[in-house]
Amino acid sequence: MTELCSLRLAATTSFGQASEDIELMCGIRVSPSTIERTSERNRISAAESESEVHQASLDGGMVRLVTPKGQPSEWKEYKAVRLNGDGICSAWFKDHPALLMWTQCLAWASLVYCLGDGHCGVWSLFAQMTGICQREEILDWFHLKENLHKVGGSLKRLNQAEALLWKGKVDDAIALFEGLQKDQARKFRKYLSEHRARIPNYDYYQSEGIPIGSGSVESLVKQIDQRLKIIGASWKPERVPQMLALRCAYINRKLDLHSLASG
């Protein structure tokens, strides 16, 4: 039980704070270094989905790595996946093969909705998920809208473009920005062209209950960062994968008495 408490607290707060909390709640002194070693030696595998997967969202987060004293901070990306809306989640640091291997073990539905923002790395990973028989890629509506309004200029034009994109009329939206020489306008035209196939009729999809946003995985990244980005935290690269696994296990509610008994 003490080990389980150590894991749960290590997944939510610093090792020092976890030590203080265990002593206060249980009357047992467990040093921060002991809690850290406990979190290191308990290898946690990626969660398994107990139901058919019909929706997958993918996003990236950033973690600060340990650097020599006097050197600037170094930030590296990790990738996080969430299934079926707010379902199970997993995250990987610099290990795309492990992420893809995990997806091969999932029970995919006959049609899977894949959601993400405009980052090319997200769609590259989706393309490599060979276990999915048929997929439909959907660009997150809120990122699309955010990028639209970065163009600036005429509010009338922006509102017209938003209404067209909401209906999936990409070509008509692009035409509104033809001839504009601003860098943001050119970038947005390119953005629309690159993601043309991922921009559906959002209005229809929403009315049919089909997901149009990747907010669930963005929320996951924020939940992971609540642990990885606590004040002053920096991580050795070899420690990041285990910390991601521990934090995801906590979010998946796998650090409980049942998991202790089954372990």
C-alpha positions in Angstrom: 0.0 0.0 0.0 2.9 2.4 0.8 4.4 1.6 -2.6 1.0 2.3 -4.3 0.7 5.6 -2.4 4.2 6.5 -3.5 3.4 5.9 -7.1 0.2 7.9 -7.0 1.8 10.9 -5.4 4.9 10.7 -7.6 2.5 10.9 -10.6 1.0 14.2 -9.3 3.6 16.1 -7.4 7.3 16.4 -6.8 9.1 13.6 -5.0 9.8 15.9 -2.0 6.2 16.9 -1.7 5.1 13.3 -2.1 7.3 12.3 0.9 5.7 15.0 3.1 2.2 14.0 2.0 2.8 10.3 2.8 4.1 11.1 6.2 1.2 13.4 7.0 -1.5 11.0 5.8 0.0 7.6 6.8 2.4 8.5 9.6 5.2 6.7 7.7 8.4 8.4 6.6 9.4 7.6 3.0 12.3 9.7 1.7 12.0 11.5 -1.7 14.8 9.4 -3.1 13.0 6.2 -2.1 9.8 7.5 -3.9 11.9 8.4 -6.9 13.5 4.9 -7.0 10.0 3.3 -6.6 8.7 5.2 -9.6 11.7 4.2 -11.6 11.6 0.4 -10.9 7.9 -0.1 -11.5 7.8 -0.4 -15.2 4.4 0.6 -16.6 3.2 -0.6 -19.9 1.0 1.5 -22.2 -2.7 1.2 -21.5 -4.9 -1.3 -23.4 -8.3 -0.3 -24.7 -11.1 -2.5 -23.5 -13.4 -1.4 -26.3 -13.3 -0.9 -30.0 -11.5 2.3 -31.0 -13.5 4.6 -33.3 -11.7 7.8 -32.6 -8.1 8.8 -32.0 -6.6 12.2 -31.3 -2.8 13.0 -31.4 -0.9 16.0 -30.2 2.6 16.9 -28.9 3.8 18.4 -25.7 7.1 19.8 -24.5 9.3 18.7 -21.6 12.4 20.6 -20.3 15.6 18.5 -20.1 18.5 18.8 -17.7 21.3 20.9 -19.1 24.8 21.7 -17.7 24.8 24.6 -15.2 24.9 27.9 -17.0 23.5 26.5 -20.2 20.1 27.5 -21.6 17.1 25.3 -21.1 16.5 22.6 -23.7 13.0 21.6 -24.6 12.0 18.4 -26.5 8.7 17.2 -27.7 6.8 14.1 -26.7 3.7 12.7 -28.4 0.4 11.9 -26.7 -2.6 9.9 -28.0 -6.1 9.7 -26.6 -8.7 7.3 -27.7 -12.5 7.5 -28.0 -12.8 11.1 -26.8 -11.8 11.2 -23.2 -10.9 7.5 -23.1 -7.5 5.9 -22.4 -4.3 7.7 -23.1 -0.6 7.1 -23.6 2.4 9.2 -24.3 5.9 8.6 -25.7 9.2 10.5 -25.7 11.4 10.2 -28.8 10.0 6.7 -29.6 7.7 6.7 -32.5 8.2 3.0 -33.2 6.8 2.2 -29.8 3.8 4.4 -30.4 3.1 2.8 -33.7 3.6 -0.7 -32.2 1.0 0.1 -29.5 -1.5 1.2 -32.1 -1.1 -2.2 -33.9 -2.4 -4.0 -30.8 -5.6 -1.9 -30.6 -9.0 -3.1 -31.8 -9.8 -0.5 -34.4 -13.4 0.0 -35.7 -14.1 -0.4 -39.4 -14.0 3.5 -39.7 -11.8 5.6 -37.4 -11.9 9.3 -37.1 -8.4 10.7 -36.7 -8.2 14.2 -35.2 -5.3 16.7 -34.8 -4.0 20.2 -35.4 -2.1 21.4 -38.5 1.3 20.0 -37.4 2.7 17.8 -40.2 4.2 15.4 -37.6 0.8 14.5 -36.3 -0.5 13.5 -39.7 2.7 11.6 -40.6 2.2 9.4 -37.5 -1.4 8.8 -38.4 -0.4 7.7 -41.9 2.0 5.1 -40.4 -0.7 3.5 -38.2 -1.1 0.4 -40.4 -3.6 -1.2 -38.1 -6.4 1.2 -39.2 -8.3 -0.2 -42.1 -10.3 2.9 -43.0 -9.7 6.3 -41.6 -11.1 9.8 -41.9 -8.7 12.6 -41.0 -10.3 15.7 -39.5 -8.5 19.0 -38.9 -9.4 20.4 -35.6 -12.0 23.1 -36.2 -10.7 25.4 -33.4 -7.1 25.4 -34.8 -8.5 26.1 -38.2 -10.5 29.0 -36.9 -7.5 30.3 -34.9 -5.3 30.3 -38.0 -8.0 32.0 -40.0 -8.2 35.0 -37.7 -4.4 35.3 -37.6 -4.7 36.5 -41.2 -6.3 39.8 -40.0 -7.5 42.5 -42.3 -11.2 42.8 -43.2 -13.6 41.4 -40.6 -16.2 40.9 -43.3 -13.8 38.7 -45.2 -12.8 36.7 -42.2 -16.5 36.1 -41.2 -17.2 35.0 -44.8 -14.3 32.6 -44.8 -15.3 31.2 -41.4 -18.9 30.5 -42.6 -17.5 28.8 -45.8 -15.1 26.6 -43.9 -17.7 25.6 -41.4 -19.6 24.2 -44.4 -16.4 22.6 -45.8 -16.2 24.9 -48.8 -12.4 25.1 -49.0 -12.0 26.3 -52.5 -14.5 29.2 -52.0 -12.6 30.1 -48.8 -9.3 30.1 -50.6 -10.7 32.4 -53.3 -11.5 35.0 -50.7 -7.7 35.4 -50.1 -6.5 35.3 -53.7 -4.5 38.4 -54.6 -3.7 39.3 -51.0 0.1 39.7 -50.7 0.4 39.7 -46.9 2.5 36.8 -45.6 -0.2 35.6 -43.3 -2.7 35.4 -46.2 -0.3 33.4 -48.3 0.5 31.1 -45.4 -3.2 30.5 -44.8 -3.9 29.7 -48.4 -1.1 27.2 -48.3 -2.4 25.8 -45.0 -5.9 25.3 -46.5 -4.5 23.6 -49.6 -2.3 21.2 -47.5 -5.3 20.2 -45.3 -8.0 20.3 -47.9 -8.9 16.6 -47.5 -9.1 17.0 -43.7 -11.6 19.9 -43.8 -15.1 18.4 -43.8 -18.5 19.9 -43.5 -18.1 20.7 -39.8 -21.7 21.8 -39.5 -23.0 18.4 -40.8 -20.5 16.5 -38.7 -21.5 18.2 -35.6 -25.2 17.6 -36.2 -24.4 13.9 -36.7 -22.4 13.6 -33.5 -19.1 13.2 -35.4 -16.1 14.7 -33.6 -14.7 17.9 -35.1 -12.1 18.9 -32.4 -9.0 17.4 -30.8 -9.6 19.1 -27.5 -9.5 15.8 -25.6 -5.8 15.2 -26.4 -5.0 18.9 -25.8 -6.5 18.5 -22.4 -4.4 15.4 -21.9 -1.2 17.3 -22.7 -2.1 19.9 -20.1 -2.8 17.2 -17.5 0.6 15.6 -18.3 2.3 19.0 -18.0 0.8 19.5 -14.6 3.4 17.0 -13.4 6.2 17.4 -15.9 6.3 21.2 -15.7 6.0 21.7 -12.0 8.1 24.7 -10.9 11.8 24.1 -11.3 11.4 20.7 -12.9 13.8 19.4 -15.5 14.4 15.8 -16.5 17.1 13.5 -17.7 16.1 12.2 -21.1 16.2 8.6 -19.9 13.7 9.4 -17.1 11.0 11.0 -19.3 9.4 7.9 -20.8 8.8 6.4 -17.3 7.4 9.6 -16.0 5.1 9.9 -19.0 3.9 6.3 -18.4 3.4 6.9 -14.7 1.4 10.1 -15.3 -0.8 8.5 -18.0 -1.4 5.5 -15.7 -2.7 7.9 -13.1 -4.9 9.7 -15.6 -6.2 6.3 -16.8 -7.0 5.5 -13.2 -4.7 2.5 -13.2 -2.9 3.3 -10.0 -5.5 1.9 -7.6 -6.0 -1.1 -5.3 -7.1 -3.3 -8.3 -3.9 -2.6 -10.1 -1.9 -3.4 -7.0 -3.7 -6.7 -6.6 -3.3 -7.7 -10.2 0.4 -6.6 -10.2 
